[in-house]
């Protein structure tokens, strides 16, 4: 009888430790995976639809093949971040906060590309075009295919200083595989908290004209990022919503 009582007493002592250990494992496992957290409803401020877009809202500047930057586009004041990359100075603070927050969650996210000049964009686009030509594509097909991967000069957000491409030390390739990394999942689930959105989502190429790019994030500001994230919208869809076109 005494032995049974001893075993029972030992189990009662160990039980809280087992429960605590299991909870800790689950918590850190989810934390490392970059779990999705829906923003509280009271935090979501949906802008009124069917109103003219403010001409001076630089955060919603739409740049794509159908809305290229004009020759009069004025390059914003740039700030250097992460040693060598430049971004619009107005987004530098939010970008640093996001990288720091990712680090606190055990994610290392590295900037691969940020601001580019039109000349730099042209070189990258032409390299992609020439690669497809070498693969046997006709020139027109090569240009259109290349443009869905690397936009031509004038159509790239990188020229605005508002877009950033990321990688992570354990996965350097800029392809769909980045979406399956803990860092990629963390960015997809948390970038909105710092004013950024996943700019080219999966299955939205017919809207954006660009393939799924889980590494490419664009600053739109906290107010807009929340709504775009919750609504699973592209920037094109969001602007149409604000203008009352959808």
Residue pairs with C-beta under 8 A, 6 or more apart in sequence:
31 105
31 106
32 105
32 106
32 182
33 182
33 185
34 105
34 107
34 182
34 183
34 184
34 185
34 186
34 187
34 188
34 189
34 190
35 189
36 189
37 189
37 190
38 230
39 192
39 193
39 226
39 229
39 230
43 226
44 226
44 227
44 230
45 223
45 226
45 227
46 227
47 223
47 224
47 227
47 242
49 241
49 242
49 243
49 244
50 243
50 244
51 242
51 243
51 244
52 243
53 60
53 239
53 242
53 243
58 76
58 88
58 90
59 162
59 195
59 219
59 220
59 221
59 224
60 220
60 224
60 235
60 238
60 239
60 242
61 160
61 162
62 235
62 236
62 239
63 69
63 155
63 156
63 157
63 159
63 160
64 151
64 155
64 208
64 209
64 210
64 236
65 147
65 151
65 152
65 155
65 209
66 209
67 155
68 154
68 155
69 154
69 155
69 159
69 160
73 159
73 160
75 159
75 161
76 88
76 89
76 90
76 160
76 161
77 88
77 89
77 90
78 86
78 87
78 88
78 89
78 115
78 161
79 86
79 87
79 88
79 89
79 92
80 86
81 87
81 92
81 95
81 96
81 111
81 114
82 99
82 110
82 111
85 111
85 113
85 114
85 115
85 164
86 114
86 115
86 161
87 95
87 114
87 115
87 161
87 162
87 164
88 115
88 160
88 161
88 162
88 219
91 161
91 162
91 195
91 219
94 194
94 195
94 196
94 219
95 164
95 194
95 196
95 219
97 194
98 109
98 190
98 191
98 193
98 194
98 196
99 109
99 111
101 190
101 193
101 194
102 108
102 109
102 183
102 186
102 187
102 190
105 186
106 182
107 168
107 182
107 183
107 186
108 168
108 169
108 183
109 166
109 167
109 168
109 183
109 186
109 187
110 166
110 167
110 168
110 169
111 164
111 165
111 166
112 165
112 166
112 167
112 174
112 215
113 158
113 164
113 165
114 158
114 161
114 163
114 164
114 165
115 158
115 159
115 160
115 161
116 124
116 156
116 158
116 159
117 159
118 153
118 154
118 159
119 153
121 150
121 151
121 152
121 153
121 154
121 156
121 158
121 159
122 152
122 153
124 150
125 146
125 147
125 150
125 151
125 152
125 153
127 150
128 146
128 149
128 150
129 142
129 143
129 146
130 142
131 146
132 141
132 142
132 145
132 146
133 139
133 142
137 145
147 155
147 209
148 205
148 209
148 210
148 211
149 210
149 211
150 156
151 210
153 159
156 163
157 163
157 199
157 218
162 218
162 219
163 199
163 216
163 217
163 218
163 219
164 196
164 216
164 217
164 218
164 219
165 174
165 213
165 215
165 216
165 217
166 178
166 183
166 187
166 215
166 217
167 173
167 174
167 178
167 215
168 178
168 181
168 182
168 183
168 184
170 181
171 177
171 178
171 181
171 183
171 184
174 213
174 215
176 212
176 214
178 184
178 214
178 215
179 185
179 188
179 202
179 212
179 214
184 214
184 215
187 196
187 198
187 214
187 217
188 198
188 214
191 197
191 198
191 217
191 225
191 229
192 222
192 225
192 226
192 228
192 229
193 222
193 225
194 222
194 225
195 219
195 220
195 221
195 222
195 224
195 225
196 217
196 218
196 219
196 220
196 225
197 217
197 218
197 220
197 224
197 225
197 228
197 229
197 235
198 214
198 216
198 217
199 208
199 210
199 213
199 216
199 217
199 218
199 234
199 235
200 208
200 210
200 211
200 212
200 213
200 216
200 234
201 208
201 212
201 232
201 234
202 212
202 214
203 212
204 212
204 234
205 211
205 212
207 234
207 236
207 237
208 234
208 235
208 236
218 235
220 228
220 235
224 238
227 233
227 238
228 234
228 235
228 238
231 237
231 238
231 241
233 241
237 246
240 246
